């Protein structure tokens, strides 16, 4: 016999009864043009706010550290005429990099390098092995330099903000960022 909670008596019955049925209340089926424009609007909004074109990429969006949040708030507050992206993906010739901050109109990338994650050379020797990244400090530095060179080759001005410098004197770091933005718009 049939289960009490089943909607159809068999798989064949379910298949036969579900083909070609359009629920008049389902806007995704009946209003295809509205649905298309809604999706386009959602893509534009996600691109403008988050620098991604789909929600799947948004789910991959990592959380910002406290200093990164402070820098982002500073940028959005002081540069309202600029489009500021955080954790923005840049792709060219099969190379993909996510940058911490992109100020589109100034063609400026700001990278926030953590002392541990990027093995700040002031605190780590070149053969220090970073357990989390499974790389030694010199390999991390080489990767970071290659990445910076690639981004500069695309025409971006790239500035590196070290976590230690920001924690020591954030006003000086924010002033350096301001000078770079002002220099890029001229």
Buried (B, 14 or more C-beta within 10 A) or exposed (E): EEEEEEEEEEEEEEEEEEEEEEEEEEEEEEEEEEEEEEEEEEBEEBBEEBBBBEEEBBEEBEEBBEBBEBBBEBBEEEBEEBBBBBBBBBEEEEEEBBBBBBBEEBEBBBBBBBBBBBBBEEEBEEEEEBEEBEBBBBBBBEEBEEBBEBBEEBEBBBBBBBBBBBEEEBEEBBEBBBEBBEEBBE
